[in-house]
Amino acid sequence: MGKSYKIYNINCALCSSNVLTYHKYGAGKGILRLYFKHIAKPKSLVDSLYRDVQKNLKCAKCENVLGVKDVKRGQLVYRMRKGYFHRKLDK
């Protein structure tokens, strides 16, 4: 993955807690889906994604479901639920 990317912090819309850090490749403003291999932090979430891929992406603090597991072109992704999360560009 030698291409340039932007780093986003994904926060829960209900409780404003930080859920994960994501590397976004390519153009486009929004985040429609999160590719598992682009999730950078926290390490515990990255490790658990590959062990138990049946889980939905939930906020650890309030259990709000932010994304639903899906497959896109043979890759595991989370389809993000619009309005349930906020993204902030990390500089």
N, CA, C and O atoms as CSV, one atom per row, in Angstrom:
chain,resi,resn,atom,element,x,y,z
A,1,MET,N,N,0.825,-1.176,0.000
A,1,MET,CA,C,0.000,0.000,0.000
A,1,MET,C,C,0.873,1.244,0.000
A,1,MET,O,O,0.937,1.955,1.003
A,2,GLY,N,N,1.523,1.506,-1.077
A,2,GLY,CA,C,2.405,2.640,-1.173
A,2,GLY,C,C,1.690,3.939,-1.486
A,2,GLY,O,O,2.327,4.992,-1.515
A,3,LYS,N,N,0.400,3.900,-1.718
A,3,LYS,CA,C,-0.349,5.108,-2.040
A,3,LYS,C,C,-0.505,5.974,-0.797
A,3,LYS,O,O,-0.376,5.498,0.331
A,4,SER,N,N,-0.784,7.247,-1.022
A,4,SER,CA,C,-0.997,8.139,0.109
A,4,SER,C,C,-2.380,7.903,0.702
A,4,SER,O,O,-3.295,7.436,0.022
A,5,TYR,N,N,-2.510,8.231,1.964
A,5,TYR,CA,C,-3.770,8.036,2.656
A,5,TYR,C,C,-3.986,9.158,3.657
A,5,TYR,O,O,-3.061,9.888,4.014
A,6,LYS,N,N,-5.233,9.275,4.099
A,6,LYS,CA,C,-5.595,10.214,5.146
A,6,LYS,C,C,-5.937,9.413,6.390
A,6,LYS,O,O,-6.473,8.309,6.301
A,7,ILE,N,N,-5.625,9.973,7.541
A,7,ILE,CA,C,-5.903,9.300,8.807
A,7,ILE,C,C,-7.135,9.945,9.436
A,7,ILE,O,O,-7.167,11.152,9.674
A,8,TYR,N,N,-8.145,9.122,9.699
A,8,TYR,CA,C,-9.381,9.591,10.316
A,8,TYR,C,C,-9.571,8.933,11.672
A,8,TYR,O,O,-9.292,7.745,11.841
A,9,ASN,N,N,-10.046,9.709,12.637
A,9,ASN,CA,C,-10.498,9.171,13.908
A,9,ASN,C,C,-12.010,9.021,13.808
A,9,ASN,O,O,-12.713,9.980,13.488
A,10,ILE,N,N,-12.509,7.822,14.083
A,10,ILE,CA,C,-13.935,7.530,14.025
A,10,ILE,C,C,-14.477,7.555,15.451
A,10,ILE,O,O,-13.997,6.827,16.320
A,11,ASN,N,N,-15.489,8.405,15.683
A,11,ASN,CA,C,-16.085,8.557,17.003
A,11,ASN,C,C,-17.559,8.180,16.960
A,11,ASN,O,O,-18.217,8.309,15.927
A,12,CYS,N,N,-18.064,7.715,18.089
A,12,CYS,CA,C,-19.476,7.385,18.239
A,12,CYS,C,C,-20.284,8.681,18.261
A,12,CYS,O,O,-19.873,9.650,18.899
A,13,ALA,N,N,-21.416,8.712,17.582
A,13,ALA,CA,C,-22.251,9.909,17.543
A,13,ALA,C,C,-23.033,10.097,18.840
A,13,ALA,O,O,-23.378,11.228,19.182
A,14,LEU,N,N,-23.321,9.026,19.566
A,14,LEU,CA,C,-24.113,9.134,20.792
A,14,LEU,C,C,-23.284,9.594,21.987
A,14,LEU,O,O,-23.678,10.519,22.697
A,15,CYS,N,N,-22.139,8.955,22.211
A,15,CYS,CA,C,-21.366,9.253,23.416
A,15,CYS,C,C,-20.052,9.978,23.121
A,15,CYS,O,O,-19.336,10.342,24.054
A,16,SER,N,N,-19.722,10.195,21.860
A,16,SER,CA,C,-18.515,10.913,21.418
A,16,SER,C,C,-17.205,10.247,21.807
A,16,SER,O,O,-16.165,10.906,21.807
A,17,SER,N,N,-17.222,8.969,22.136
A,17,SER,CA,C,-15.977,8.283,22.475
A,17,SER,C,C,-15.276,7.821,21.200
A,17,SER,O,O,-15.925,7.502,20.203
A,18,ASN,N,N,-13.946,7.790,21.243
A,18,ASN,CA,C,-13.144,7.377,20.097
A,18,ASN,C,C,-13.248,5.862,19.942
A,18,ASN,O,O,-12.995,5.117,20.890
A,19,VAL,N,N,-13.621,5.410,18.749
A,19,VAL,CA,C,-13.800,3.982,18.502
A,19,VAL,C,C,-12.563,3.392,17.832
A,19,VAL,O,O,-12.073,2.342,18.248
A,20,LEU,N,N,-12.051,4.066,16.786
A,20,LEU,CA,C,-10.904,3.533,16.065
A,20,LEU,C,C,-10.237,4.610,15.235
A,20,LEU,O,O,-10.765,5.710,15.070
A,21,THR,N,N,-9.061,4.273,14.713
A,21,THR,CA,C,-8.327,5.112,13.775
A,21,THR,C,C,-8.264,4.362,12.454
A,21,THR,O,O,-7.983,3.164,12.424
A,22,TYR,N,N,-8.528,5.074,11.360
A,22,TYR,CA,C,-8.683,4.449,10.047
A,22,TYR,C,C,-7.829,5.158,9.010
A,22,TYR,O,O,-7.770,6.387,8.986
A,23,HIS,N,N,-7.176,4.397,8.163
A,23,HIS,CA,C,-6.414,4.936,7.033
A,23,HIS,C,C,-7.294,4.881,5.800
A,23,HIS,O,O,-7.637,3.794,5.334
A,24,LYS,N,N,-7.673,6.058,5.253
A,24,LYS,CA,C,-8.536,6.124,4.079
A,24,LYS,C,C,-7.702,6.400,2.838
A,24,LYS,O,O,-6.981,7.395,2.765
A,25,TYR,N,N,-7.812,5.513,1.873
A,25,TYR,CA,C,-7.109,5.635,0.599
A,25,TYR,C,C,-8.080,6.147,-0.453
A,25,TYR,O,O,-9.270,5.835,-0.405
A,26,GLY,N,N,-7.585,6.923,-1.397
A,26,GLY,CA,C,-8.395,7.364,-2.522
A,26,GLY,C,C,-9.159,8.645,-2.248
A,26,GLY,O,O,-9.161,9.179,-1.139
A,27,ALA,N,N,-9.805,9.113,-3.298
A,27,ALA,CA,C,-10.562,10.364,-3.233
A,27,ALA,C,C,-11.922,10.110,-2.603
A,27,ALA,O,O,-12.328,8.968,-2.392
A,28,GLY,N,N,-12.599,11.178,-2.314
A,28,GLY,CA,C,-13.924,11.081,-1.733
A,28,GLY,C,C,-13.928,11.597,-0.317
A,28,GLY,O,O,-12.973,11.402,0.435
A,29,LYS,N,N,-15.008,12.254,0.038
A,29,LYS,CA,C,-15.087,12.869,1.350
A,29,LYS,C,C,-15.626,11.920,2.405
A,29,LYS,O,O,-15.152,11.913,3.541
A,30,GLY,N,N,-16.605,11.127,2.039
A,30,GLY,CA,C,-17.294,10.309,3.025
A,30,GLY,C,C,-16.644,8.961,3.266
A,30,GLY,O,O,-15.778,8.518,2.511
A,31,ILE,N,N,-17.081,8.329,4.330
A,31,ILE,CA,C,-16.664,6.959,4.632
A,31,ILE,C,C,-17.911,6.094,4.571
A,31,ILE,O,O,-18.738,6.112,5.482
A,32,LEU,N,N,-18.038,5.344,3.495
A,32,LEU,CA,C,-19.195,4.471,3.318
A,32,LEU,C,C,-18.942,3.085,3.882
A,32,LEU,O,O,-19.848,2.438,4.409
A,33,ARG,N,N,-17.698,2.638,3.766
A,33,ARG,CA,C,-17.333,1.328,4.290
A,33,ARG,C,C,-15.910,1.376,4.818
A,33,ARG,O,O,-15.066,2.115,4.312
A,34,LEU,N,N,-15.661,0.571,5.848
A,34,LEU,CA,C,-14.326,0.461,6.429
A,34,LEU,C,C,-13.754,-0.888,6.039
A,34,LEU,O,O,-14.354,-1.923,6.329
A,35,TYR,N,N,-12.618,-0.890,5.394
A,35,TYR,CA,C,-11.924,-2.132,5.070
A,35,TYR,C,C,-11.121,-2.567,6.288
A,35,TYR,O,O,-10.419,-1.754,6.889
A,36,PHE,N,N,-11.217,-3.828,6.653
A,36,PHE,CA,C,-10.559,-4.344,7.850
A,36,PHE,C,C,-9.057,-4.081,7.819
A,36,PHE,O,O,-8.462,-3.744,8.843
A,37,LYS,N,N,-8.447,-4.234,6.656
A,37,LYS,CA,C,-6.989,-4.114,6.582
A,37,LYS,C,C,-6.505,-2.671,6.724
A,37,LYS,O,O,-5.304,-2.446,6.880
A,38,HIS,N,N,-7.406,-1.691,6.675
A,38,HIS,CA,C,-7.020,-0.290,6.817
A,38,HIS,C,C,-7.247,0.257,8.223
A,38,HIS,O,O,-6.922,1.412,8.497
A,39,ILE,N,N,-7.797,-0.557,9.110
A,39,ILE,CA,C,-8.002,-0.123,10.495
A,39,ILE,C,C,-6.656,-0.176,11.201
A,39,ILE,O,O,-5.998,-1.216,11.219
A,40,ALA,N,N,-6.248,0.954,11.787
A,40,ALA,CA,C,-4.917,1.059,12.386
A,40,ALA,C,C,-4.921,0.857,13.903
A,40,ALA,O,O,-4.080,0.128,14.429
A,41,LYS,N,N,-5.844,1.487,14.597
A,41,LYS,CA,C,-5.872,1.428,16.058
A,41,LYS,C,C,-7.310,1.251,16.512
A,41,LYS,O,O,-8.209,1.608,15.751
A,42,PRO,N,N,-7.578,0.750,17.645
A,42,PRO,CA,C,-6.708,0.160,18.648
A,42,PRO,C,C,-6.293,-1.247,18.268
A,42,PRO,O,O,-6.995,-1.933,17.526
A,43,LYS,N,N,-5.171,-1.664,18.770
A,43,LYS,CA,C,-4.611,-2.968,18.429
A,43,LYS,C,C,-5.551,-4.104,18.834
A,43,LYS,O,O,-5.649,-5.107,18.126
A,44,SER,N,N,-6.238,-3.957,19.957
A,44,SER,CA,C,-7.166,-5.005,20.410
A,44,SER,C,C,-8.300,-5.201,19.413
A,44,SER,O,O,-8.737,-6.331,19.193
A,45,LEU,N,N,-8.785,-4.116,18.805
A,45,LEU,CA,C,-9.858,-4.222,17.810
A,45,LEU,C,C,-9.341,-4.856,16.528
A,45,LEU,O,O,-10.037,-5.673,15.924
A,46,VAL,N,N,-8.149,-4.501,16.104
A,46,VAL,CA,C,-7.570,-5.056,14.879
A,46,VAL,C,C,-7.401,-6.564,15.017
A,46,VAL,O,O,-7.723,-7.312,14.095
A,47,ASP,N,N,-6.893,-7.015,16.171
A,47,ASP,CA,C,-6.694,-8.445,16.394
A,47,ASP,C,C,-8.023,-9.194,16.482
A,47,ASP,O,O,-8.143,-10.305,15.964
A,48,SER,N,N,-9.022,-8.596,17.134
A,48,SER,CA,C,-10.297,-9.287,17.314
A,48,SER,C,C,-11.087,-9.363,16.009
A,48,SER,O,O,-11.910,-10.264,15.845
A,49,LEU,N,N,-10.853,-8.435,15.076
A,49,LEU,CA,C,-11.589,-8.452,13.811
A,49,LEU,C,C,-11.298,-9.712,13.016
A,49,LEU,O,O,-12.194,-10.274,12.387
A,50,TYR,N,N,-10.061,-10.151,13.041
A,50,TYR,CA,C,-9.705,-11.321,12.262
A,50,TYR,C,C,-10.052,-12.617,12.980
A,50,TYR,O,O,-10.221,-13.652,12.335
A,51,ARG,N,N,-10.160,-12.577,14.299
A,51,ARG,CA,C,-10.550,-13.783,15.031
A,51,ARG,C,C,-12.054,-13.999,14.970
A,51,ARG,O,O,-12.516,-15.124,14.781
A,52,ASP,N,N,-12.809,-12.936,15.129
A,52,ASP,CA,C,-14.267,-13.045,15.204
A,52,ASP,C,C,-14.889,-12.040,14.242
A,52,ASP,O,O,-15.255,-10.935,14.642
A,53,VAL,N,N,-15.006,-12.423,12.980
A,53,VAL,CA,C,-15.506,-11.503,11.959
A,53,VAL,C,C,-17.033,-11.463,11.902
A,53,VAL,O,O,-17.595,-10.789,11.039
A,54,GLN,N,N,-17.707,-12.167,12.797
A,54,GLN,CA,C,-19.167,-12.146,12.815
A,54,GLN,C,C,-19.709,-10.914,13.520
A,54,GLN,O,O,-20.892,-10.600,13.393
A,55,LYS,N,N,-18.862,-10.216,14.258
A,55,LYS,CA,C,-19.310,-9.067,15.037
A,55,LYS,C,C,-19.630,-7.876,14.163
A,55,LYS,O,O,-19.037,-7.683,13.102
A,56,ASN,N,N,-20.579,-7.081,14.625
A,56,ASN,CA,C,-20.799,-5.758,14.058
A,56,ASN,C,C,-19.831,-4.806,14.739
A,56,ASN,O,O,-19.329,-5.099,15.824
A,57,LEU,N,N,-19.568,-3.675,14.112
A,57,LEU,CA,C,-18.703,-2.669,14.713
A,57,LEU,C,C,-19.526,-1.875,15.717
A,57,LEU,O,O,-20.467,-1.173,15.345
A,58,LYS,N,N,-19.164,-1.991,17.002
A,58,LYS,CA,C,-19.912,-1.346,18.071
A,58,LYS,C,C,-19.005,-0.418,18.855
A,58,LYS,O,O,-17.792,-0.617,18.926
A,59,CYS,N,N,-19.610,0.588,19.434
A,59,CYS,CA,C,-18.917,1.464,20.377
A,59,CYS,C,C,-18.698,0.671,21.659
A,59,CYS,O,O,-19.620,0.025,22.158
A,60,ALA,N,N,-17.482,0.717,22.191
A,60,ALA,CA,C,-17.177,-0.026,23.408
A,60,ALA,C,C,-17.868,0.560,24.630
A,60,ALA,O,O,-18.123,-0.151,25.602
A,61,LYS,N,N,-18.170,1.841,24.586
A,61,LYS,CA,C,-18.742,2.511,25.750
A,61,LYS,C,C,-20.259,2.353,25.838
A,61,LYS,O,O,-20.779,2.000,26.897
A,62,CYS,N,N,-20.984,2.611,24.731
A,62,CYS,CA,C,-22.456,2.615,24.782
A,62,CYS,C,C,-23.109,1.506,23.954
A,62,CYS,O,O,-24.336,1.419,23.910
A,63,GLU,N,N,-22.316,0.662,23.299
A,63,GLU,CA,C,-22.825,-0.466,22.507
A,63,GLU,C,C,-23.648,-0.043,21.294
A,63,GLU,O,O,-24.451,-0.830,20.793
A,64,ASN,N,N,-23.463,1.182,20.813
A,64,ASN,CA,C,-24.121,1.668,19.602
A,64,ASN,C,C,-23.500,0.969,18.387
A,64,ASN,O,O,-22.277,0.947,18.253
A,65,VAL,N,N,-24.320,0.402,17.505
A,65,VAL,CA,C,-23.810,-0.286,16.316
A,65,VAL,C,C,-23.491,0.755,15.242
A,65,VAL,O,O,-24.385,1.440,14.745
A,66,LEU,N,N,-22.198,0.867,14.887
A,66,LEU,CA,C,-21.747,1.852,13.911
A,66,LEU,C,C,-21.674,1.292,12.507
A,66,LEU,O,O,-21.865,2.024,11.536
A,67,GLY,N,N,-21.398,-0.006,12.385
A,67,GLY,CA,C,-21.243,-0.625,11.079
A,67,GLY,C,C,-21.656,-2.082,11.098
A,67,GLY,O,O,-21.656,-2.732,12.143
A,68,VAL,N,N,-22.010,-2.584,9.923
A,68,VAL,CA,C,-22.456,-3.960,9.771
A,68,VAL,C,C,-21.477,-4.692,8.854
A,68,VAL,O,O,-21.076,-4.163,7.817
A,69,LYS,N,N,-21.099,-5.897,9.236
A,69,LYS,CA,C,-20.149,-6.677,8.462
A,69,LYS,C,C,-20.703,-6.997,7.079
A,69,LYS,O,O,-21.888,-7.292,6.926
A,70,ASP,N,N,-19.823,-6.935,6.067
A,70,ASP,CA,C,-20.224,-7.209,4.693
A,70,ASP,C,C,-18.982,-7.666,3.929
A,70,ASP,O,O,-17.868,-7.596,4.448
A,71,VAL,N,N,-19.177,-8.131,2.699
A,71,VAL,CA,C,-18.075,-8.509,1.824
A,71,VAL,C,C,-18.166,-7.669,0.559
A,71,VAL,O,O,-19.219,-7.603,-0.075
A,72,LYS,N,N,-17.064,-7.032,0.196
A,72,LYS,CA,C,-17.009,-6.190,-1.003
A,72,LYS,C,C,-15.827,-6.644,-1.837
A,72,LYS,O,O,-14.679,-6.513,-1.412
A,73,ARG,N,N,-16.096,-7.175,-3.017
A,73,ARG,CA,C,-15.052,-7.674,-3.922
A,73,ARG,C,C,-14.105,-8.651,-3.232
A,73,ARG,O,O,-12.892,-8.600,-3.436
A,74,GLY,N,N,-14.660,-9.530,-2.423
A,74,GLY,CA,C,-13.874,-10.550,-1.753
A,74,GLY,C,C,-13.144,-10.077,-0.510
A,74,GLY,O,O,-12.401,-10.851,0.094
A,75,GLN,N,N,-13.335,-8.825,-0.111
A,75,GLN,CA,C,-12.680,-8.293,1.080
A,75,GLN,C,C,-13.716,-8.049,2.166
A,75,GLN,O,O,-14.842,-7.639,1.886
A,76,LEU,N,N,-13.321,-8.306,3.413
A,76,LEU,CA,C,-14.218,-8.049,4.533
A,76,LEU,C,C,-14.259,-6.560,4.827
A,76,LEU,O,O,-13.220,-5.910,4.930
A,77,VAL,N,N,-15.461,-6.026,4.961
A,77,VAL,CA,C,-15.650,-4.592,5.218
A,77,VAL,C,C,-16.765,-4.411,6.239
A,77,VAL,O,O,-17.551,-5.324,6.495
A,78,TYR,N,N,-16.817,-3.215,6.816
A,78,TYR,CA,C,-17.972,-2.783,7.582
A,78,TYR,C,C,-18.704,-1.740,6.765
A,78,TYR,O,O,-18.113,-0.728,6.389
A,79,ARG,N,N,-19.981,-1.963,6.480
A,79,ARG,CA,C,-20.815,-0.929,5.875
A,79,ARG,C,C,-21.226,-0.009,7.012
A,79,ARG,O,O,-21.895,-0.430,7.956
A,80,MET,N,N,-20.826,1.234,6.915
A,80,MET,CA,C,-21.058,2.177,8.001
A,80,MET,C,C,-22.490,2.717,7.958
A,80,MET,O,O,-23.038,2.965,6.884
A,81,ARG,N,N,-23.080,2.893,9.126
A,81,ARG,CA,C,-24.442,3.402,9.251
A,81,ARG,C,C,-24.386,4.912,9.365
A,81,ARG,O,O,-23.855,5.460,10.331
A,82,LYS,N,N,-24.938,5.572,8.370
A,82,LYS,CA,C,-24.894,7.031,8.300
A,82,LYS,C,C,-25.595,7.655,9.509
A,82,LYS,O,O,-26.711,7.273,9.863
A,83,GLY,N,N,-24.918,8.623,10.133
A,83,GLY,CA,C,-25.478,9.324,11.274
A,83,GLY,C,C,-25.153,8.707,12.620
A,83,GLY,O,O,-25.435,9.311,13.655
A,84,TYR,N,N,-24.563,7.514,12.634
A,84,TYR,CA,C,-24.234,6.839,13.885
A,84,TYR,C,C,-22.777,7.036,14.290
A,84,TYR,O,O,-22.363,6.577,15.355
A,85,PHE,N,N,-21.996,7.713,13.452
A,85,PHE,CA,C,-20.593,7.958,13.758
A,85,PHE,C,C,-20.188,9.305,13.186
A,85,PHE,O,O,-20.845,9.850,12.299
A,86,HIS,N,N,-19.092,9.828,13.715
A,86,HIS,CA,C,-18.480,11.048,13.200
A,86,HIS,C,C,-17.039,10.735,12.865
A,86,HIS,O,O,-16.399,9.921,13.530
A,87,ARG,N,N,-16.525,11.392,11.819
A,87,ARG,CA,C,-15.135,11.202,11.451
A,87,ARG,C,C,-14.417,12.544,11.597
A,87,ARG,O,O,-14.985,13.603,11.329
A,88,LYS,N,N,-13.164,12.473,12.026
A,88,LYS,CA,C,-12.378,13.691,12.160
A,88,LYS,C,C,-11.005,13.423,11.562
A,88,LYS,O,O,-10.343,12.446,11.913
A,89,LEU,N,N,-10.586,14.294,10.660
A,89,LEU,CA,C,-9.292,14.155,10.010
A,89,LEU,C,C,-8.194,14.410,11.019
A,89,LEU,O,O,-8.176,15.454,11.671
A,90,ASP,N,N,-7.275,13.461,11.153
A,90,ASP,CA,C,-6.138,13.594,12.051
A,90,ASP,C,C,-4.984,14.197,11.271
A,90,ASP,O,O,-4.622,13.686,10.211
A,91,LYS,N,N,-4.407,15.266,11.771
A,91,LYS,CA,C,-3.339,15.949,11.045
A,91,LYS,C,C,-1.978,15.597,11.552
A,91,LYS,O,O,-0.978,16.097,11.036
